[in-house]
């Protein structure tokens, strides 16, 4: 749950959605994947993905944390 809160603090419009996969032949069932989008628009940025909704939120929070660490501040002098 804390992953979801971390993402929603940065992207208040973020939402998770399950994208179903096409059924494939074979004895195993094929589940869809969960994606966390930055908003409800059809072209919204994908923030994270996972097999479960919780994994998708965790992936999105991890990716956002990584981006924050890579930002370097340049000060004009």
C-alpha positions as CSV (number, residue, x, y, z in Angstrom):
1,X,0.0,0.0,0.0
2,X,2.9,2.4,0.7
3,X,4.0,2.0,-2.9
4,X,0.7,3.2,-4.2
5,X,0.8,6.2,-1.8
6,X,4.3,7.1,-3.0
7,X,3.2,7.0,-6.7
8,X,0.0,8.9,-6.0
9,X,1.9,11.7,-4.3
10,X,3.8,12.3,-7.5
11,X,1.0,11.4,-9.9
12,X,-2.4,12.1,-8.3
13,X,-4.3,10.8,-11.4
14,X,-2.4,7.5,-11.5
15,X,-4.5,4.3,-11.8
16,X,-3.9,0.6,-12.2
17,X,-5.5,-1.4,-14.9
18,X,-5.3,-5.1,-15.9
19,X,-4.6,-5.7,-19.5
20,X,-5.8,-9.2,-20.5
21,X,-3.7,-11.4,-22.7
22,X,-5.0,-13.4,-25.6
23,X,-5.6,-17.0,-24.7
24,X,-3.0,-19.4,-26.0
25,X,-3.2,-23.1,-26.7
26,X,-2.0,-25.4,-23.9
27,X,-3.0,-26.7,-20.5
28,X,-1.8,-23.5,-18.6
29,X,-4.0,-20.5,-18.1
30,X,-2.6,-17.2,-19.2
31,X,-3.2,-14.2,-17.0
32,X,-3.0,-10.6,-18.0
33,X,-0.5,-8.1,-16.6
34,X,-1.2,-5.0,-14.5
35,X,-0.1,-1.6,-15.6
36,X,0.0,1.6,-13.6
37,X,-0.7,4.6,-15.8
38,X,-0.1,8.3,-15.1
39,X,-3.7,9.2,-15.9
40,X,-6.9,8.1,-17.5
41,X,-6.0,9.3,-21.0
42,X,-5.5,6.6,-23.7
43,X,-2.0,7.9,-24.3
44,X,-1.0,8.2,-20.6
45,X,2.5,7.2,-19.6
46,X,3.1,3.8,-18.2
47,X,4.7,4.2,-14.7
48,X,5.0,0.5,-13.8
49,X,3.9,-3.0,-14.6
50,X,3.6,-6.4,-12.8
51,X,1.8,-9.7,-12.6
52,X,-0.3,-8.5,-9.7
53,X,-1.7,-5.0,-8.9
54,X,0.7,-4.8,-5.9
55,X,3.7,-5.6,-8.0
56,X,2.7,-3.0,-10.6
57,X,2.5,-0.3,-7.9
58,X,5.8,-1.4,-6.4
59,X,7.5,-1.4,-9.8
60,X,6.1,2.2,-10.5
61,X,7.4,3.4,-7.1
62,X,10.8,1.8,-7.7
63,X,11.1,3.4,-11.1
64,X,10.1,6.8,-9.8
65,X,12.7,6.6,-7.0
66,X,15.4,5.7,-9.5
67,X,14.5,8.7,-11.7
68,X,14.7,11.0,-8.7
69,X,18.2,9.8,-7.9
70,X,19.4,10.3,-11.4
71,X,18.4,14.0,-11.6
72,X,21.3,16.3,-11.4
73,X,20.9,20.0,-10.6
74,X,22.8,22.5,-12.6
75,X,23.2,26.0,-11.3
76,X,24.0,28.7,-13.7
77,X,26.7,30.9,-12.3
